[in-house]
């Protein structure tokens, strides 16, 4: 995260703790392929890559699942997709955002 200073200034995507982590900050699924589980697959693949490169943990700052369809900021992901990819909720970061983490097994 230290290599991405914009996150350090973010009101919702700031570091969870002092653990050096990788961050999934942006996702895009083309419209015809949405609602097919592709986002969870993309998140799973990204976290597997991060772990293969030595990451101890991967963080994300998605919208809460109850915000689906209500906001246009879904490029950060949706909590349910992260949960299905093995992440766990750490804390709420705003009315429609949470911090999630997956640690290397």
C-alpha positions as CSV (number, residue, x, y, z in Angstrom):
1,X,0.0,0.0,0.0
2,X,2.9,2.4,0.6
3,X,3.6,2.3,-3.1
4,X,0.1,3.7,-3.8
5,X,0.1,7.1,-1.9
6,X,-3.4,8.0,-3.1
7,X,-4.7,5.3,-0.8
8,X,-2.9,6.8,2.2
9,X,-5.0,10.0,1.7
10,X,-8.3,8.2,1.0
11,X,-11.1,8.7,3.5
12,X,-12.1,5.1,3.1
13,X,-9.2,3.1,1.6
14,X,-6.5,4.1,4.1
15,X,-4.5,1.2,5.7
16,X,-6.3,-1.2,8.1
17,X,-3.2,-1.6,10.3
18,X,0.6,-1.6,10.0
19,X,0.7,-4.9,8.1
20,X,2.2,-4.4,4.6
21,X,-0.5,-5.6,2.2
22,X,-1.4,-5.6,-1.4
23,X,-4.7,-3.8,-2.3
24,X,-7.3,-4.6,-4.9
25,X,-8.4,-1.0,-5.7
26,X,-10.3,-1.2,-9.0
27,X,-12.2,-3.9,-10.9
28,X,-14.1,-3.8,-14.2
29,X,-16.5,-6.4,-15.6
30,X,-17.9,-5.6,-19.1
31,X,-21.7,-5.4,-18.9
32,X,-22.6,-8.6,-20.8
33,X,-20.5,-10.6,-18.3
34,X,-21.9,-9.1,-15.0
35,X,-23.9,-11.1,-12.5
36,X,-22.1,-14.4,-13.4
37,X,-19.6,-14.5,-10.6
38,X,-16.8,-13.0,-12.7
39,X,-15.9,-10.4,-10.1
40,X,-15.3,-13.0,-7.4
41,X,-13.2,-15.0,-9.9
42,X,-11.2,-11.8,-10.7
43,X,-10.7,-11.1,-7.0
44,X,-9.6,-14.7,-6.3
45,X,-7.1,-14.6,-9.2
46,X,-5.7,-11.3,-8.1
47,X,-5.2,-12.4,-4.5
48,X,-3.6,-15.7,-5.6
49,X,-1.2,-13.7,-7.8
50,X,-0.4,-11.4,-4.8
51,X,0.3,-14.4,-2.6
52,X,2.5,-16.0,-5.2
53,X,4.5,-12.8,-5.3
54,X,5.0,-12.9,-1.5
55,X,2.1,-10.8,-0.2
56,X,1.2,-11.6,3.4
57,X,-2.4,-10.2,2.9
58,X,-4.6,-8.5,0.4
59,X,-7.0,-5.8,1.3
60,X,-10.0,-4.3,-0.5
61,X,-12.4,-1.4,0.2
62,X,-15.6,-2.4,-1.6
63,X,-19.1,-1.1,-1.4
64,X,-21.4,-2.9,1.1
65,X,-23.6,-5.5,-0.5
66,X,-26.7,-3.6,0.4
67,X,-25.5,-0.7,-1.8
68,X,-25.6,-2.9,-4.9
69,X,-27.5,-1.0,-7.7
70,X,-27.7,2.1,-5.6
71,X,-24.4,3.7,-6.4
72,X,-22.1,4.0,-9.4
73,X,-18.9,3.3,-7.4
74,X,-19.0,-0.4,-8.0
75,X,-15.6,-0.2,-9.7
76,X,-14.1,-0.8,-6.2
77,X,-16.0,-4.1,-6.0
78,X,-18.9,-5.3,-3.9
79,X,-18.4,-6.8,-0.5
80,X,-20.3,-10.0,-1.4
81,X,-17.8,-10.7,-4.3
82,X,-14.9,-10.3,-1.9
83,X,-16.5,-12.5,0.7
84,X,-17.1,-15.3,-1.9
85,X,-13.4,-15.0,-2.8
86,X,-12.4,-15.7,0.8
87,X,-12.0,-12.2,2.3
88,X,-13.5,-11.2,5.7
89,X,-14.9,-7.9,6.7
90,X,-12.6,-5.9,9.0
91,X,-14.6,-2.8,9.6
92,X,-17.1,-0.3,8.2
93,X,-15.5,2.7,6.5
94,X,-18.5,4.8,5.5
95,X,-22.2,4.5,4.8
96,X,-21.6,2.2,1.9
97,X,-18.0,1.1,2.2
98,X,-16.1,-1.6,4.2
99,X,-12.6,-2.8,4.6
100,X,-12.0,-6.4,3.8
101,X,-8.9,-8.6,4.1
102,X,-7.6,-12.0,3.0
103,X,-4.5,-13.4,4.6
104,X,-2.1,-15.9,3.0
105,X,-3.0,-19.4,4.3
